[in-house]
Amino acid sequence: MDINSIMSAQVAQLQQTVQMSIMDKSLNLATASTVEMLEQMSEQTNSPHPYKGTVIDVSL
């Protein structure tokens, strides 16, 4: 093997490693933001319905 083919193979491996690292970080960021969003949703209190359960419609 000559030096050019060795260097080419190493560059290709480096590119693949960098792409995998970027995808991994992106996935971790998306997961973290999803967890944060779900935690914020559980912290919200449900506001009561303005009349449900207190008004009975008896009209026919």
Protein Blocks (a to p, Z undefined) as FASTA:
>chain_A
ZZklmmmmmmmmmmmmmmmmmmmmmmmmmmmmmmmmmmmmmmpccdddfkgojaccfbZZ
